[in-house]
Amino acid sequence: MMNIANALTCDVEDYFQVSAFAPHIDRATWDAHPCRVERNMERLLALFAQHHARATFFTLGWVAERYPGVVRAIVAGGHELASHGYGHLRASEMSRAEFAQDVTHAKKLLEDIGGVAVHGYRAPSFSIGQTNLWAFEVLAEAGYRYSSSVYPVRHDHYGMPDAPRFPYRPHPALVEIPVTTTRLFGNNVPTGGGGYFRFFPYKLSEWMIRRVNRIDGKPAIFYFHPWEIDPEQPRVPGVGLKTRFRHYVNLSRTEARLAQLLADFRWDRVDWVYATELAGTGAPAAPLPPQARLAAA
C-alpha cells in the first residue's frame, strides 16, 4: 500500500443540474424537480466516515441555499467546504462581470452557512480554458486560493489537453490543481473519476491511480457527484443516446466501486493534500501532515 494521500472531491449538485441536461431542463423549473441531494449526501458522508476518509466538497450555492443542513454536515464531518459557483453556469458562458458575481456570491453564501472560510473553487464542467483564462484572476480577486477547474484531456464539452497535469500557478495568488490524468502513449488518459470511473473497469482506474502515485510520485485528485450513487433517480426524457449513456452508465455499481476505492487508497481534503503547493496563497496549512493524521485516526 502506498503511503501517499490522494485528494477526494465531490461536486455537490443534483441530477437535474448537470450541464448535459441543460437543453432539456429549464433552469426556472429546478425547484419543481424532486431533489435527492440530501439523501445521497447522507450516504456519502456515512461511507466516508466508515473509511476514515476526508474530502473536499465543491458545493453549488443553489443547493446550499435550499439545503443548509448539507453544508453544516460537511463541515461537522471534518471535510473541506469549497465552491462550485452558485447557479451551475459554465464559466465559459459568462462574461467576466457575471462570473465575478457568481463566484463571489457563492463564496459568501457558503461561508455564512458553514461558518468556515472557503478557499477552493471548481468551475462547472471544468469550463476554464484558453478562451477565458481571465477567470483565474477573477477567482484570486474574489479571495479564492485555489481552483480545480482544468481537466487536461480532449473532450467534446471541456478540456485543456496542453495544460500542466499537476498543480501550477496561473496567477501569483492562485493555484490550479488539475483533475488527474495518466500519461500513456503520448496522451493524457482521464483518471480522476466522473463518467470515466463508471465506464472503465475498476481495475483500470485503480491501476492508473497507482501509476500516478508510483511513477509520477504525485497524489491523484479524484471527483464524482452525489447523483452517481443514485440509480433510482428520475430519468430525464428526450435526451440523446450519447448523453443518456454518459449519465446513466453503471450507476448501480458506483457506490460499491467508490467503497473499494476508499479501501484501496488513502484519501484526504484538497487543502491538506496540497498544503505545500498552497503555501503563500493565504490558505491555511494543514494542521498535521496527512500521514500523521491518518495514523492517529
LINQUIZI-V530951 format. One line per field, one symbol per residue. ss: DSSP state (~ for helix, > for strand, _ for the rest). psi: psi as a letter, one per 40 degrees, with the letter a starting at -180 (. if undefined). Layout:
ss: ???
psi: ???
//
This chain:
ss: ____>>>>>>>>__~~~_~~~_____~~~~~~____~~~~~~~~~~~~~~_____>>>>_~~~~~~_~~~~~~~~~___>>>>_______~~~__~~~~~~~~~~~~~~~~~~~_____>>__~~~___~~~_~~~~~~~~____>>____________________>>>>__>>>____>>>>__>>>>__>_~~~~~__~~~~~~~~~~~~~~~____>>>>>~~~~___________~~~~~~~~__~~~~~~~~~~~~~~_>>>_~~~~_~~~~___________~~~~~~~_
psi: hieihihhihhgiideeiddedeehhdeedeeihheddddddddddddddefiiihhhhhddddddgdddddddddeeihhihfadefhhdeeiidddddddddddddddddddeiihdiihhhfffhadefeedddddddeeieiigehhgihieeaigdeiieihiheidehhhgiihihhhfeihhhefaadddddiidddddddddddddddfiiihiiaideeegeeiihhieiidddddddehfdeeddddddddddeihiiiddddfdddeheeeiiihdiidddddde.
//
